[in-house]
């Protein structure tokens, strides 16, 4: 089972879902596109979902990363 104690959602839509599920207090950082709910503005930003790098995400000792297939650099 995956622990959801330290969550890093990578995009705005998924951040909203995490908060709607009542897990907002477990979010330790966010992707740049996350702007809702208002309390996410106080969280550190790990980068933009399309240009995300592993290092900033790993720096938050996360136990769960929530991302979509849109995350990451485009294939060349």
PDB file with SEQRES, HELIX, SHEET and CRYST1 records, atoms N, CA, C and O in Angstrom:
SEQRES   1 A   76  UNK UNK UNK UNK UNK UNK UNK UNK UNK UNK UNK UNK UNK          
SEQRES   2 A   76  UNK UNK UNK UNK UNK UNK UNK UNK UNK UNK UNK UNK UNK          
SEQRES   3 A   76  UNK UNK UNK UNK UNK UNK UNK UNK UNK UNK UNK UNK UNK          
SEQRES   4 A   76  UNK UNK UNK UNK UNK UNK UNK UNK UNK UNK UNK UNK UNK          
SEQRES   5 A   76  UNK UNK UNK UNK UNK UNK UNK UNK UNK UNK UNK UNK UNK          
SEQRES   6 A   76  UNK UNK UNK UNK UNK UNK UNK UNK UNK UNK UNK                  
HELIX    1 AA1 UNK A   12  UNK A   20  1                                   9    
HELIX    2 AA2 UNK A   24  UNK A   26  5                                   3    
HELIX    3 AA3 UNK A   38  UNK A   42  5                                   5    
HELIX    4 AA4 UNK A   49  UNK A   51  5                                   3    
HELIX    5 AA5 UNK A   54  UNK A   58  1                                   5    
SHEET    1 AA1 4 UNK A  44  UNK A  47  0                                        
SHEET    2 AA1 4 UNK A  27  UNK A  31  1                                        
SHEET    3 AA1 4 UNK A   7  UNK A   9  1                                        
SHEET    4 AA1 4 UNK A  64  UNK A  66  1                                        
CRYST1    1.000    1.000    1.000  90.00  90.00  90.00 P 1           1          
ATOM      1  N   UNK A   1       0.838  -1.186   0.000  1.00  0.00           N  
ATOM      2  CA  UNK A   1       0.000   0.000   0.000  1.00  0.00           C  
ATOM      3  C   UNK A   1       0.883   1.250   0.000  1.00  0.00           C  
ATOM      4  O   UNK A   1       1.905   1.295   0.684  1.00  0.00           O  
ATOM      5  N   UNK A   2       0.490   2.237  -0.753  1.00  0.00           N  
ATOM      6  CA  UNK A   2       1.243   3.480  -0.856  1.00  0.00           C  
ATOM      7  C   UNK A   2       0.855   4.432   0.257  1.00  0.00           C  
ATOM      8  O   UNK A   2      -0.328   4.636   0.529  1.00  0.00           O  
ATOM      9  N   UNK A   3       1.848   5.009   0.895  1.00  0.00           N  
ATOM     10  CA  UNK A   3       1.605   5.995   1.938  1.00  0.00           C  
ATOM     11  C   UNK A   3       1.394   7.362   1.299  1.00  0.00           C  
ATOM     12  O   UNK A   3       2.120   7.749   0.384  1.00  0.00           O  
ATOM     13  N   UNK A   4       0.410   8.076   1.781  1.00  0.00           N  
ATOM     14  CA  UNK A   4       0.117   9.409   1.249  1.00  0.00           C  
ATOM     15  C   UNK A   4       0.398  10.472   2.304  1.00  0.00           C  
ATOM     16  O   UNK A   4      -0.364  11.428   2.450  1.00  0.00           O  
ATOM     17  N   UNK A   5       1.488  10.301   3.034  1.00  0.00           N  
ATOM     18  CA  UNK A   5       1.820  11.238   4.097  1.00  0.00           C  
ATOM     19  C   UNK A   5       2.467  12.521   3.584  1.00  0.00           C  
ATOM     20  O   UNK A   5       2.278  13.587   4.170  1.00  0.00           O  
ATOM     21  N   UNK A   6       3.229  12.427   2.496  1.00  0.00           N  
ATOM     22  CA  UNK A   6       3.924  13.582   1.916  1.00  0.00           C  
ATOM     23  C   UNK A   6       3.693  13.555   0.411  1.00  0.00           C  
ATOM     24  O   UNK A   6       4.394  12.860  -0.325  1.00  0.00           O  
ATOM     25  N   UNK A   7       2.699  14.323  -0.037  1.00  0.00           N  
ATOM     26  CA  UNK A   7       2.251  14.272  -1.425  1.00  0.00           C  
ATOM     27  C   UNK A   7       2.795  15.459  -2.221  1.00  0.00           C  
ATOM     28  O   UNK A   7       2.813  16.592  -1.739  1.00  0.00           O  
ATOM     29  N   UNK A   8       3.233  15.178  -3.440  1.00  0.00           N  
ATOM     30  CA  UNK A   8       3.632  16.222  -4.386  1.00  0.00           C  
ATOM     31  C   UNK A   8       2.807  16.030  -5.654  1.00  0.00           C  
ATOM     32  O   UNK A   8       3.156  15.199  -6.493  1.00  0.00           O  
ATOM     33  N   UNK A   9       1.708  16.791  -5.811  1.00  0.00           N  
ATOM     34  CA  UNK A   9       0.967  16.737  -7.068  1.00  0.00           C  
ATOM     35  C   UNK A   9       1.675  17.627  -8.096  1.00  0.00           C  
ATOM     36  O   UNK A   9       2.077  18.749  -7.788  1.00  0.00           O  
ATOM     37  N   UNK A  10       1.817  17.114  -9.308  1.00  0.00           N  
ATOM     38  CA  UNK A  10       2.611  17.812 -10.322  1.00  0.00           C  
ATOM     39  C   UNK A  10       1.808  18.809 -11.150  1.00  0.00           C  
ATOM     40  O   UNK A  10       2.383  19.783 -11.635  1.00  0.00           O  
ATOM     41  N   UNK A  11       0.507  18.607 -11.331  1.00  0.00           N  
ATOM     42  CA  UNK A  11      -0.246  19.601 -12.109  1.00  0.00           C  
ATOM     43  C   UNK A  11      -1.449  20.134 -11.332  1.00  0.00           C  
ATOM     44  O   UNK A  11      -1.833  19.580 -10.301  1.00  0.00           O  
ATOM     45  N   UNK A  12      -2.027  21.199 -11.835  1.00  0.00           N  
ATOM     46  CA  UNK A  12      -3.104  21.889 -11.134  1.00  0.00           C  
ATOM     47  C   UNK A  12      -4.350  21.059 -10.932  1.00  0.00           C  
ATOM     48  O   UNK A  12      -4.921  21.067  -9.842  1.00  0.00           O  
ATOM     49  N   UNK A  13      -4.788  20.342 -11.952  1.00  0.00           N  
ATOM     50  CA  UNK A  13      -5.997  19.527 -11.827  1.00  0.00           C  
ATOM     51  C   UNK A  13      -5.840  18.479 -10.737  1.00  0.00           C  
ATOM     52  O   UNK A  13      -6.741  18.282  -9.921  1.00  0.00           O  
ATOM     53  N   UNK A  14      -4.705  17.815 -10.727  1.00  0.00           N  
ATOM     54  CA  UNK A  14      -4.484  16.768  -9.734  1.00  0.00           C  
ATOM     55  C   UNK A  14      -4.328  17.346  -8.334  1.00  0.00           C  
ATOM     56  O   UNK A  14      -4.687  16.694  -7.354  1.00  0.00           O  
ATOM     57  N   UNK A  15      -3.803  18.547  -8.230  1.00  0.00           N  
ATOM     58  CA  UNK A  15      -3.716  19.205  -6.928  1.00  0.00           C  
ATOM     59  C   UNK A  15      -5.116  19.448  -6.380  1.00  0.00           C  
ATOM     60  O   UNK A  15      -5.375  19.212  -5.200  1.00  0.00           O  
ATOM     61  N   UNK A  16      -6.013  19.917  -7.232  1.00  0.00           N  
ATOM     62  CA  UNK A  16      -7.404  20.129  -6.810  1.00  0.00           C  
ATOM     63  C   UNK A  16      -8.042  18.835  -6.340  1.00  0.00           C  
ATOM     64  O   UNK A  16      -8.768  18.830  -5.346  1.00  0.00           O  
ATOM     65  N   UNK A  17      -7.783  17.738  -7.037  1.00  0.00           N  
ATOM     66  CA  UNK A  17      -8.346  16.442  -6.652  1.00  0.00           C  
ATOM     67  C   UNK A  17      -7.815  16.012  -5.288  1.00  0.00           C  
ATOM     68  O   UNK A  17      -8.579  15.556  -4.437  1.00  0.00           O  
ATOM     69  N   UNK A  18      -6.519  16.154  -5.080  1.00  0.00           N  
ATOM     70  CA  UNK A  18      -5.921  15.770  -3.795  1.00  0.00           C  
ATOM     71  C   UNK A  18      -6.571  16.559  -2.656  1.00  0.00           C  
ATOM     72  O   UNK A  18      -6.893  15.989  -1.613  1.00  0.00           O  
ATOM     73  N   UNK A  19      -6.760  17.849  -2.848  1.00  0.00           N  
ATOM     74  CA  UNK A  19      -7.399  18.662  -1.811  1.00  0.00           C  
ATOM     75  C   UNK A  19      -8.864  18.273  -1.637  1.00  0.00           C  
ATOM     76  O   UNK A  19      -9.354  18.218  -0.509  1.00  0.00           O  
ATOM     77  N   UNK A  20      -9.569  18.005  -2.729  1.00  0.00           N  
ATOM     78  CA  UNK A  20     -10.977  17.604  -2.649  1.00  0.00           C  
ATOM     79  C   UNK A  20     -11.141  16.285  -1.907  1.00  0.00           C  
ATOM     80  O   UNK A  20     -12.177  16.052  -1.285  1.00  0.00           O  
ATOM     81  N   UNK A  21     -10.145  15.430  -1.963  1.00  0.00           N  
ATOM     82  CA  UNK A  21     -10.175  14.160  -1.244  1.00  0.00           C  
ATOM     83  C   UNK A  21      -9.844  14.314   0.238  1.00  0.00           C  
ATOM     84  O   UNK A  21      -9.840  13.335   0.984  1.00  0.00           O  
ATOM     85  N   UNK A  22      -9.568  15.545   0.658  1.00  0.00           N  
ATOM     86  CA  UNK A  22      -9.264  15.804   2.064  1.00  0.00           C  
ATOM     87  C   UNK A  22      -7.823  15.554   2.443  1.00  0.00           C  
ATOM     88  O   UNK A  22      -7.505  15.420   3.624  1.00  0.00           O  
ATOM     89  N   UNK A  23      -6.946  15.490   1.455  1.00  0.00           N  
ATOM     90  CA  UNK A  23      -5.533  15.219   1.718  1.00  0.00           C  
ATOM     91  C   UNK A  23      -4.654  16.456   1.589  1.00  0.00           C  
ATOM     92  O   UNK A  23      -3.430  16.336   1.523  1.00  0.00           O  
ATOM     93  N   UNK A  24      -5.243  17.619   1.551  1.00  0.00           N  
ATOM     94  CA  UNK A  24      -4.485  18.855   1.379  1.00  0.00           C  
ATOM     95  C   UNK A  24      -3.425  19.091   2.431  1.00  0.00           C  
ATOM     96  O   UNK A  24      -2.380  19.669   2.133  1.00  0.00           O  
ATOM     97  N   UNK A  25      -3.669  18.661   3.647  1.00  0.00           N  
ATOM     98  CA  UNK A  25      -2.678  18.867   4.710  1.00  0.00           C  
ATOM     99  C   UNK A  25      -1.442  17.986   4.501  1.00  0.00           C  
ATOM    100  O   UNK A  25      -0.420  18.198   5.154  1.00  0.00           O  
ATOM    101  N   UNK A  26      -1.523  17.012   3.609  1.00  0.00           N  
ATOM    102  CA  UNK A  26      -0.388  16.137   3.324  1.00  0.00           C  
ATOM    103  C   UNK A  26       0.449  16.622   2.142  1.00  0.00           C  
ATOM    104  O   UNK A  26       1.506  16.055   1.864  1.00  0.00           O  
ATOM    105  N   UNK A  27      -0.001  17.646   1.453  1.00  0.00           N  
ATOM    106  CA  UNK A  27       0.727  18.162   0.286  1.00  0.00           C  
ATOM    107  C   UNK A  27       1.903  19.000   0.774  1.00  0.00           C  
ATOM    108  O   UNK A  27       1.720  19.954   1.531  1.00  0.00           O  
ATOM    109  N   UNK A  28       3.119  18.638   0.337  1.00  0.00           N  
ATOM    110  CA  UNK A  28       4.330  19.330   0.795  1.00  0.00           C  
ATOM    111  C   UNK A  28       4.930  20.239  -0.259  1.00  0.00           C  
ATOM    112  O   UNK A  28       5.764  21.086   0.061  1.00  0.00           O  
ATOM    113  N   UNK A  29       4.522  20.080  -1.513  1.00  0.00           N  
ATOM    114  CA  UNK A  29       4.998  20.923  -2.612  1.00  0.00           C  
ATOM    115  C   UNK A  29       4.027  20.743  -3.770  1.00  0.00           C  
ATOM    116  O   UNK A  29       3.170  19.859  -3.739  1.00  0.00           O  
ATOM    117  N   UNK A  30       4.163  21.582  -4.789  1.00  0.00           N  
ATOM    118  CA  UNK A  30       3.214  21.560  -5.905  1.00  0.00           C  
ATOM    119  C   UNK A  30       3.905  21.896  -7.208  1.00  0.00           C  
ATOM    120  O   UNK A  30       5.012  22.433  -7.231  1.00  0.00           O  
ATOM    121  N   UNK A  31       3.222  21.567  -8.293  1.00  0.00           N  
ATOM    122  CA  UNK A  31       3.677  21.994  -9.604  1.00  0.00           C  
ATOM    123  C   UNK A  31       3.279  23.450  -9.820  1.00  0.00           C  
ATOM    124  O   UNK A  31       2.362  23.948  -9.165  1.00  0.00           O  
ATOM    125  N   UNK A  32       3.948  24.120 -10.715  1.00  0.00           N  
ATOM    126  CA  UNK A  32       3.721  25.542 -10.987  1.00  0.00           C  
ATOM    127  C   UNK A  32       2.285  25.846 -11.399  1.00  0.00           C  
ATOM    128  O   UNK A  32       1.778  26.923 -11.085  1.00  0.00           O  
ATOM    129  N   UNK A  33       1.620  24.932 -12.091  1.00  0.00           N  
ATOM    130  CA  UNK A  33       0.268  25.193 -12.588  1.00  0.00           C  
ATOM    131  C   UNK A  33      -0.813  25.071 -11.514  1.00  0.00           C  
ATOM    132  O   UNK A  33      -1.975  25.373 -11.787  1.00  0.00           O  
ATOM    133  N   UNK A  34      -0.470  24.647 -10.325  1.00  0.00           N  
ATOM    134  CA  UNK A  34      -1.453  24.518  -9.246  1.00  0.00           C  
ATOM    135  C   UNK A  34      -1.724  25.889  -8.621  1.00  0.00           C  
ATOM    136  O   UNK A  34      -0.840  26.488  -8.008  1.00  0.00           O  
ATOM    137  N   UNK A  35      -2.939  26.368  -8.782  1.00  0.00           N  
ATOM    138  CA  UNK A  35      -3.307  27.678  -8.233  1.00  0.00           C  
ATOM    139  C   UNK A  35      -4.568  27.622  -7.376  1.00  0.00           C  
ATOM    140  O   UNK A  35      -4.964  28.634  -6.797  1.00  0.00           O  
ATOM    141  N   UNK A  36      -5.197  26.461  -7.289  1.00  0.00           N  
ATOM    142  CA  UNK A  36      -6.418  26.306  -6.516  1.00  0.00           C  
ATOM    143  C   UNK A  36      -6.357  24.990  -5.769  1.00  0.00           C  
ATOM    144  O   UNK A  36      -5.886  23.994  -6.320  1.00  0.00           O  
ATOM    145  N   UNK A  37      -6.811  24.959  -4.555  1.00  0.00           N  
ATOM    146  CA  UNK A  37      -7.412  26.016  -3.759  1.00  0.00           C  
ATOM    147  C   UNK A  37      -6.373  27.058  -3.326  1.00  0.00           C  
ATOM    148  O   UNK A  37      -5.169  26.835  -3.457  1.00  0.00           O  
ATOM    149  N   UNK A  38      -6.843  28.180  -2.818  1.00  0.00           N  
ATOM    150  CA  UNK A  38      -5.937  29.298  -2.506  1.00  0.00           C  
ATOM    151  C   UNK A  38      -4.757  28.932  -1.607  1.00  0.00           C  
ATOM    152  O   UNK A  38      -3.689  29.530  -1.741  1.00  0.00           O  
ATOM    153  N   UNK A  39      -4.914  27.980  -0.706  1.00  0.00           N  
ATOM    154  CA  UNK A  39      -3.828  27.641   0.220  1.00  0.00           C  
ATOM    155  C   UNK A  39      -2.603  27.035  -0.475  1.00  0.00           C  
ATOM    156  O   UNK A  39      -1.537  26.963   0.138  1.00  0.00           O  
ATOM    157  N   UNK A  40      -2.721  26.601  -1.725  1.00  0.00           N  
ATOM    158  CA  UNK A  40      -1.546  26.055  -2.417  1.00  0.00           C  
ATOM    159  C   UNK A  40      -0.506  27.134  -2.709  1.00  0.00           C  
ATOM    160  O   UNK A  40       0.665  26.823  -2.925  1.00  0.00           O  
ATOM    161  N   UNK A  41      -0.923  28.388  -2.716  1.00  0.00           N  
ATOM    162  CA  UNK A  41       0.019  29.481  -2.991  1.00  0.00           C  
ATOM    163  C   UNK A  41       1.156  29.522  -1.969  1.00  0.00           C  
ATOM    164  O   UNK A  41       2.238  30.022  -2.277  1.00  0.00           O  
ATOM    165  N   UNK A  42       0.931  29.010  -0.769  1.00  0.00           N  
ATOM    166  CA  UNK A  42       1.956  29.015   0.274  1.00  0.00           C  
ATOM    167  C   UNK A  42       2.932  27.846   0.151  1.00  0.00           C  
ATOM    168  O   UNK A  42       3.936  27.806   0.862  1.00  0.00           O  
ATOM    169  N   UNK A  43       2.654  26.897  -0.738  1.00  0.00           N  
ATOM    170  CA  UNK A  43       3.507  25.719  -0.880  1.00  0.00           C  
ATOM    171  C   UNK A  43       4.671  25.967  -1.831  1.00  0.00           C  
ATOM    172  O   UNK A  43       4.548  26.753  -2.770  1.00  0.00           O  
ATOM    173  N   UNK A  44       5.798  25.303  -1.595  1.00  0.00           N  
ATOM    174  CA  UNK A  44       6.924  25.418  -2.524  1.00  0.00           C  
ATOM    175  C   UNK A  44       6.569  24.821  -3.890  1.00  0.00           C  
ATOM    176  O   UNK A  44       5.742  23.914  -3.988  1.00  0.00           O  
ATOM    177  N   UNK A  45       7.201  25.338  -4.927  1.00  0.00           N  
ATOM    178  CA  UNK A  45       6.967  24.888  -6.300  1.00  0.00           C  
ATOM    179  C   UNK A  45       8.140  24.015  -6.749  1.00  0.00           C  
ATOM    180  O   UNK A  45       9.300  24.385  -6.564  1.00  0.00           O  
ATOM    181  N   UNK A  46       7.835  22.851  -7.340  1.00  0.00           N  
ATOM    182  CA  UNK A  46       8.887  21.944  -7.817  1.00  0.00           C  
ATOM    183  C   UNK A  46       9.199  22.132  -9.293  1.00  0.00           C  
ATOM    184  O   UNK A  46      10.174  21.569  -9.791  1.00  0.00           O  
ATOM    185  N   UNK A  47       8.391  22.910 -10.003  1.00  0.00           N  
ATOM    186  CA  UNK A  47       8.633  23.159 -11.417  1.00  0.00           C  
ATOM    187  C   UNK A  47       7.355  23.053 -12.220  1.00  0.00           C  
ATOM    188  O   UNK A  47       6.280  22.796 -11.678  1.00  0.00           O  
ATOM    189  N   UNK A  48       7.485  23.254 -13.513  1.00  0.00           N  
ATOM    190  CA  UNK A  48       6.361  23.176 -14.435  1.00  0.00           C  
ATOM    191  C   UNK A  48       6.216  21.742 -14.925  1.00  0.00           C  
ATOM    192  O   UNK A  48       7.214  21.099 -15.251  1.00  0.00           O  
ATOM    193  N   UNK A  49       5.011  21.239 -14.980  1.00  0.00           N  
ATOM    194  CA  UNK A  49       4.773  19.830 -15.289  1.00  0.00           C  
ATOM    195  C   UNK A  49       5.421  19.347 -16.584  1.00  0.00           C  
ATOM    196  O   UNK A  49       5.860  18.198 -16.644  1.00  0.00           O  
ATOM    197  N   UNK A  50       5.496  20.175 -17.616  1.00  0.00           N  
ATOM    198  CA  UNK A  50       6.069  19.733 -18.887  1.00  0.00           C  
ATOM    199  C   UNK A  50       7.600  19.754 -18.885  1.00  0.00           C  
ATOM    200  O   UNK A  50       8.223  19.201 -19.791  1.00  0.00           O  
ATOM    201  N   UNK A  51       8.201  20.377 -17.893  1.00  0.00           N  
ATOM    202  CA  UNK A  51       9.661  20.461 -17.809  1.00  0.00           C  
ATOM    203  C   UNK A  51      10.155  19.981 -16.440  1.00  0.00           C  
ATOM    204  O   UNK A  51      11.224  20.390 -15.986  1.00  0.00           O  
ATOM    205  N   UNK A  52       9.392  19.130 -15.797  1.00  0.00           N  
ATOM    206  CA  UNK A  52       9.713  18.707 -14.431  1.00  0.00           C  
ATOM    207  C   UNK A  52      10.989  17.850 -14.409  1.00  0.00           C  
ATOM    208  O   UNK A  52      11.227  17.042 -15.307  1.00  0.00           O  
ATOM    209  N   UNK A  53      11.776  18.042 -13.393  1.00  0.00           N  
ATOM    210  CA  UNK A  53      12.986  17.248 -13.175  1.00  0.00           C  
ATOM    211  C   UNK A  53      12.818  16.484 -11.860  1.00  0.00           C  
ATOM    212  O   UNK A  53      12.077  16.917 -10.978  1.00  0.00           O  
ATOM    213  N   UNK A  54      13.489  15.375 -11.734  1.00  0.00           N  
ATOM    214  CA  UNK A  54      13.338  14.523 -10.558  1.00  0.00           C  
ATOM    215  C   UNK A  54      13.914  15.156  -9.289  1.00  0.00           C  
ATOM    216  O   UNK A  54      13.362  14.964  -8.206  1.00  0.00           O  
ATOM    217  N   UNK A  55      14.990  15.890  -9.401  1.00  0.00           N  
ATOM    218  CA  UNK A  55      15.689  16.401  -8.228  1.00  0.00           C  
ATOM    219  C   UNK A  55      14.832  17.291  -7.330  1.00  0.00           C  
ATOM    220  O   UNK A  55      14.822  17.083  -6.116  1.00  0.00           O  
ATOM    221  N   UNK A  56      14.101  18.290  -7.886  1.00  0.00           N  
ATOM    222  CA  UNK A  56      13.276  19.129  -7.010  1.00  0.00           C  
ATOM    223  C   UNK A  56      12.166  18.335  -6.315  1.00  0.00           C  
ATOM    224  O   UNK A  56      11.831  18.619  -5.164  1.00  0.00           O  
ATOM    225  N   UNK A  57      11.606  17.363  -6.991  1.00  0.00           N  
ATOM    226  CA  UNK A  57      10.549  16.539  -6.404  1.00  0.00           C  
ATOM    227  C   UNK A  57      11.131  15.683  -5.281  1.00  0.00           C  
ATOM    228  O   UNK A  57      10.542  15.587  -4.204  1.00  0.00           O  
ATOM    229  N   UNK A  58      12.266  15.071  -5.525  1.00  0.00           N  
ATOM    230  CA  UNK A  58      12.904  14.202  -4.533  1.00  0.00           C  
ATOM    231  C   UNK A  58      13.345  14.974  -3.293  1.00  0.00           C  
ATOM    232  O   UNK A  58      13.418  14.403  -2.205  1.00  0.00           O  
ATOM    233  N   UNK A  59      13.634  16.247  -3.442  1.00  0.00           N  
ATOM    234  CA  UNK A  59      14.097  17.058  -2.314  1.00  0.00           C  
ATOM    235  C   UNK A  59      13.071  17.166  -1.188  1.00  0.00           C  
ATOM    236  O   UNK A  59      13.429  17.524  -0.066  1.00  0.00           O  
ATOM    237  N   UNK A  60      11.823  16.868  -1.463  1.00  0.00           N  
ATOM    238  CA  UNK A  60      10.779  17.009  -0.456  1.00  0.00           C  
ATOM    239  C   UNK A  60      10.455  15.707   0.268  1.00  0.00           C  
ATOM    240  O   UNK A  60       9.427  15.613   0.938  1.00  0.00           O  
ATOM    241  N   UNK A  61      11.309  14.714   0.143  1.00  0.00           N  
ATOM    242  CA  UNK A  61      11.109  13.425   0.825  1.00  0.00           C  
ATOM    243  C   UNK A  61       9.670  12.957   0.701  1.00  0.00           C  
ATOM    244  O   UNK A  61       9.046  12.539   1.676  1.00  0.00           O  
ATOM    245  N   UNK A  62       9.165  13.036  -0.505  1.00  0.00           N  
ATOM    246  CA  UNK A  62       7.771  12.696  -0.755  1.00  0.00           C  
ATOM    247  C   UNK A  62       7.547  11.201  -0.633  1.00  0.00           C  
ATOM    248  O   UNK A  62       8.455  10.404  -0.868  1.00  0.00           O  
ATOM    249  N   UNK A  63       6.323  10.825  -0.262  1.00  0.00           N  
ATOM    250  CA  UNK A  63       5.949   9.416  -0.244  1.00  0.00           C  
ATOM    251  C   UNK A  63       5.024   9.096  -1.406  1.00  0.00           C  
ATOM    252  O   UNK A  63       4.798   7.928  -1.720  1.00  0.00           O  
ATOM    253  N   UNK A  64       4.484  10.139  -2.053  1.00  0.00           N  
ATOM    254  CA  UNK A  64       3.586   9.938  -3.185  1.00  0.00           C  
ATOM    255  C   UNK A  64       3.695  11.124  -4.137  1.00  0.00           C  
ATOM    256  O   UNK A  64       3.576  12.277  -3.723  1.00  0.00           O  
ATOM    257  N   UNK A  65       3.921  10.833  -5.406  1.00  0.00           N  
ATOM    258  CA  UNK A  65       3.895  11.850  -6.457  1.00  0.00           C  
ATOM    259  C   UNK A  65       2.678  11.554  -7.315  1.00  0.00           C  
ATOM    260  O   UNK A  65       2.473  10.417  -7.740  1.00  0.00           O  
ATOM    261  N   UNK A  66       1.865  12.584  -7.571  1.00  0.00           N  
ATOM    262  CA  UNK A  66       0.671  12.426  -8.386  1.00  0.00           C  
ATOM    263  C   UNK A  66       0.893  13.232  -9.662  1.00  0.00           C  
ATOM    264  O   UNK A  66       1.055  14.451  -9.616  1.00  0.00           O  
ATOM    265  N   UNK A  67       0.899  12.545 -10.796  1.00  0.00           N  
ATOM    266  CA  UNK A  67       1.166  13.194 -12.076  1.00  0.00           C  
ATOM    267  C   UNK A  67       0.314  12.536 -13.161  1.00  0.00           C  
ATOM    268  O   UNK A  67      -0.232  11.449 -12.969  1.00  0.00           O  
ATOM    269  N   UNK A  68       0.215  13.206 -14.284  1.00  0.00           N  
ATOM    270  CA  UNK A  68      -0.487  12.641 -15.440  1.00  0.00           C  
ATOM    271  C   UNK A  68       0.542  12.326 -16.525  1.00  0.00           C  
ATOM    272  O   UNK A  68       1.735  12.587 -16.370  1.00  0.00           O  
ATOM    273  N   UNK A  69       0.055  11.767 -17.611  1.00  0.00           N  
ATOM    274  CA  UNK A  69       0.965  11.453 -18.730  1.00  0.00           C  
ATOM    275  C   UNK A  69       1.505  12.713 -19.403  1.00  0.00           C  
ATOM    276  O   UNK A  69       2.430  12.632 -20.211  1.00  0.00           O  
ATOM    277  N   UNK A  70       0.939  13.875 -19.081  1.00  0.00           N  
ATOM    278  CA  UNK A  70       1.431  15.142 -19.634  1.00  0.00           C  
ATOM    279  C   UNK A  70       2.698  15.617 -18.929  1.00  0.00           C  
ATOM    280  O   UNK A  70       3.380  16.512 -19.428  1.00  0.00           O  
ATOM    281  N   UNK A  71       3.018  15.038 -17.791  1.00  0.00           N  
ATOM    282  CA  UNK A  71       4.203  15.465 -17.042  1.00  0.00           C  
ATOM    283  C   UNK A  71       5.467  14.976 -17.718  1.00  0.00           C  
ATOM    284  O   UNK A  71       5.491  13.902 -18.319  1.00  0.00           O  
ATOM    285  N   UNK A  72       6.506  15.768 -17.614  1.00  0.00           N  
ATOM    286  CA  UNK A  72       7.792  15.389 -18.176  1.00  0.00           C  
ATOM    287  C   UNK A  72       8.069  16.063 -19.502  1.00  0.00           C  
ATOM    288  O   UNK A  72       7.189  16.659 -20.124  1.00  0.00           O  
ATOM    289  N   UNK A  73       9.289  15.954 -19.904  1.00  0.00           N  
ATOM    290  CA  UNK A  73       9.701  16.586 -21.159  1.00  0.00           C  
ATOM    291  C   UNK A  73       9.157  15.805 -22.352  1.00  0.00           C  
ATOM    292  O   UNK A  73       9.103  14.576 -22.324  1.00  0.00           O  
ATOM    293  N   UNK A  74       8.756  16.519 -23.393  1.00  0.00           N  
ATOM    294  CA  UNK A  74       8.251  15.838 -24.588  1.00  0.00           C  
ATOM    295  C   UNK A  74       9.322  14.982 -25.236  1.00  0.00           C  
ATOM    296  O   UNK A  74      10.503  15.329 -25.211  1.00  0.00           O  
ATOM    297  N   UNK A  75       8.911  13.864 -25.814  1.00  0.00           N  
ATOM    298  CA  UNK A  75       9.864  12.998 -26.527  1.00  0.00           C  
ATOM    299  C   UNK A  75      10.308  13.696 -27.801  1.00  0.00           C  
ATOM    300  O   UNK A  75       9.529  14.409 -28.434  1.00  0.00           O  
ATOM    301  N   UNK A  76      11.552  13.488 -28.169  1.00  0.00           N  
ATOM    302  CA  UNK A  76      12.062  14.124 -29.396  1.00  0.00           C  
ATOM    303  C   UNK A  76      12.069  13.143 -30.514  1.00  0.00           C  
ATOM    304  O   UNK A  76      12.462  13.481 -31.630  1.00  0.00           O  
TER     305      UNK A  76                                                      
END                                                                             
